[in-house]
Amino acid sequence: MTATDERPAVTLRGRPVTLLGEPLHAGDTAPPFTLIAPDMSPVTLDSLSGVRLLSSVPSLDTPVCNVQSRRFDEAAAKLDGLTVLTVSADLPFTQARWVADADASHMRTASDHRDLSFGQAYGVAIKELRVLARAVFVVDGDGVIRYAEYVPEIGNHPDYDTVLDAIRTLLG
């Protein structure tokens, strides 16, 4: 990463943090990625089908991330054709524990802990903390981002209603 790939775009408890990578927007092609599933298998954008909701969170072990992930798991249970992937830099073992504890059976989790390649490709890697910022991306079946939200304050929730409306529009 070069200095031009760094930007102070979000805050954590009111203090700016540096994000690595360029921000993505609706209409951009979703960058490829390879993450690690809780069972240590690879997870790629192409391994996910249909409309894809990519939910980036700092850590599943925090209250807002827990609520966000459970909310999108519930959405996946109700919306046929939607694949939800929650991405964090948590270790795969931590993600597996969270999935079991939350009984989150309608979504997948994947870890970006190895190299933050997802975080850098999607512009959500926090340089100072080596975790991901809170963001949501809705990707259509052709791999085009149709909705992107970078939550300005990491401790806040995404706009769930707008995210789910974007998904429902794509699902018809």
C-alpha positions as CSV (number, residue, x, y, z in Angstrom):
1,M,0.0,0.0,0.0
2,T,1.2,3.5,-0.7
3,A,0.4,6.7,1.1
4,T,-2.3,7.5,-1.5
5,D,-4.1,4.3,-0.6
6,E,-4.6,5.6,3.0
7,R,-7.4,7.8,4.0
8,P,-8.9,9.1,7.3
9,A,-12.5,8.1,6.5
10,V,-14.0,6.8,9.7
11,T,-13.8,7.3,13.4
12,L,-13.6,5.0,16.4
13,R,-15.0,6.6,19.5
14,G,-14.8,10.0,17.8
15,R,-11.1,9.6,16.8
16,P,-10.1,9.3,13.2
17,V,-8.5,6.0,12.0
18,T,-6.7,5.4,8.8
19,L,-8.3,3.1,6.2
20,L,-6.2,1.2,3.7
21,G,-7.4,0.9,0.1
22,E,-9.7,2.9,-2.1
23,P,-13.4,3.1,-1.3
24,L,-15.9,1.2,-3.5
25,H,-19.1,2.5,-4.9
26,A,-22.3,1.3,-6.5
27,G,-21.5,0.3,-10.0
28,D,-17.9,-0.8,-9.3
29,T,-16.9,-4.4,-10.0
30,A,-16.6,-6.3,-6.7
31,P,-12.9,-7.1,-6.2
32,P,-12.0,-10.8,-5.8
33,F,-10.8,-12.1,-2.5
34,T,-9.7,-15.2,-0.7
35,L,-10.7,-15.6,3.0
36,I,-10.6,-18.4,5.5
37,A,-13.8,-20.1,6.6
38,P,-14.1,-21.4,10.2
39,D,-13.3,-24.9,8.9
40,M,-10.0,-23.5,7.3
41,S,-11.3,-23.8,3.7
42,P,-11.0,-20.9,1.3
43,V,-13.9,-18.6,0.7
44,T,-13.9,-16.5,-2.5
45,L,-16.4,-14.1,-4.0
46,D,-17.0,-16.6,-6.8
47,S,-17.8,-19.4,-4.3
48,L,-20.8,-17.4,-3.2
49,S,-23.9,-17.5,-5.3
50,G,-26.9,-15.2,-6.0
51,V,-27.1,-11.8,-4.5
52,R,-24.3,-11.4,-2.0
53,L,-24.3,-9.3,1.1
54,L,-20.7,-8.8,2.3
55,S,-20.8,-7.5,5.9
56,S,-17.5,-6.2,7.2
57,V,-17.2,-6.0,11.0
58,P,-14.3,-5.2,13.4
59,S,-14.9,-8.3,15.6
60,L,-17.8,-10.6,16.2
61,D,-17.1,-10.4,19.9
62,T,-18.3,-6.8,20.2
63,P,-22.0,-5.8,20.8
64,V,-22.7,-3.9,17.6
65,C,-21.0,-6.5,15.4
66,N,-22.9,-9.2,17.1
67,V,-26.2,-7.4,16.5
68,Q,-25.3,-6.6,12.9
69,S,-24.4,-10.2,12.1
70,R,-27.5,-11.7,13.8
71,R,-29.7,-9.2,11.9
72,F,-28.2,-10.2,8.5
73,D,-28.5,-13.9,9.5
74,E,-32.2,-13.4,10.1
75,A,-32.5,-11.6,6.7
76,A,-30.8,-14.5,5.0
77,A,-33.3,-16.9,6.5
78,K,-36.2,-14.9,5.0
79,L,-34.8,-13.9,1.6
80,D,-34.4,-16.7,-1.0
81,G,-31.4,-16.1,-3.3
82,L,-29.4,-14.1,-0.7
83,T,-26.0,-15.2,0.4
84,V,-24.7,-13.4,3.5
85,L,-21.0,-13.4,4.3
86,T,-19.7,-11.7,7.5
87,V,-16.0,-10.8,7.2
88,S,-13.7,-9.9,10.1
89,A,-10.1,-10.2,11.1
90,D,-11.1,-12.6,13.9
91,L,-9.4,-16.0,13.9
92,P,-11.5,-18.7,12.2
93,F,-11.8,-20.4,15.6
94,T,-13.4,-17.3,17.1
95,Q,-15.8,-17.1,14.2
96,A,-16.8,-20.8,14.6
97,R,-17.5,-20.2,18.3
98,W,-19.6,-17.2,17.5
99,V,-21.6,-19.0,14.8
100,A,-22.3,-21.8,17.3
101,D,-23.2,-19.5,20.2
102,A,-25.4,-17.3,17.9
103,D,-27.0,-20.2,16.1
104,A,-26.3,-18.3,12.9
105,S,-27.1,-21.0,10.4
106,H,-28.2,-18.9,7.5
107,M,-25.0,-17.0,6.9
108,R,-21.3,-17.7,6.5
109,T,-18.3,-16.1,8.2
110,A,-14.8,-15.8,6.9
111,S,-11.6,-14.4,8.3
112,D,-9.3,-11.9,6.8
113,H,-6.7,-12.2,9.5
114,R,-3.8,-13.5,7.3
115,D,-3.1,-10.5,5.2
116,L,-6.2,-8.2,5.3
117,S,-6.5,-8.6,1.5
118,F,-10.3,-8.2,1.7
119,G,-9.9,-5.2,3.9
120,Q,-7.5,-3.5,1.5
121,A,-9.4,-4.4,-1.7
122,Y,-12.7,-3.1,-0.2
123,G,-11.1,-0.1,1.6
124,V,-12.0,-1.3,5.1
125,A,-8.6,-2.3,6.7
126,I,-7.9,-0.1,9.7
127,K,-4.1,0.6,9.6
128,E,-3.7,1.4,13.3
129,L,-5.7,-1.6,14.7
130,R,-5.3,-4.4,12.0
131,V,-9.1,-5.0,12.0
132,L,-11.8,-4.2,9.5
133,A,-14.1,-1.1,9.6
134,R,-17.8,-1.6,9.6
135,A,-19.2,-1.6,6.1
136,V,-21.8,-3.3,4.0
137,F,-21.6,-4.2,0.3
138,V,-24.5,-5.7,-1.8
139,V,-23.1,-7.5,-4.9
140,D,-25.4,-8.7,-7.7
141,G,-25.1,-12.1,-9.5
142,D,-22.8,-10.5,-12.1
143,G,-20.3,-9.3,-9.5
144,V,-21.3,-5.6,-9.6
145,I,-21.6,-3.7,-6.3
146,R,-25.1,-2.3,-6.2
147,Y,-24.9,-0.8,-2.7
148,A,-21.9,0.2,-0.6
149,E,-22.0,1.7,2.9
150,Y,-19.0,2.7,5.0
151,V,-20.3,3.4,8.5
152,P,-18.7,6.7,9.5
153,E,-18.4,5.9,13.3
154,I,-17.3,2.3,13.8
155,G,-19.4,1.9,16.9
156,N,-22.6,2.7,15.0
157,H,-24.9,0.4,13.1
158,P,-25.3,0.3,9.3
159,D,-28.6,1.5,7.8
160,Y,-30.3,-1.9,7.9
161,D,-33.5,-0.8,6.2
162,T,-31.6,0.7,3.2
163,V,-29.4,-2.4,2.9
164,L,-32.4,-4.7,3.0
165,D,-34.3,-2.6,0.5
166,A,-31.3,-2.8,-1.9
167,I,-31.3,-6.5,-1.6
168,R,-35.1,-6.9,-2.1
169,T,-34.8,-4.8,-5.2
170,L,-32.2,-7.1,-6.7
171,L,-34.1,-10.2,-5.7
172,G,-37.2,-8.8,-7.4
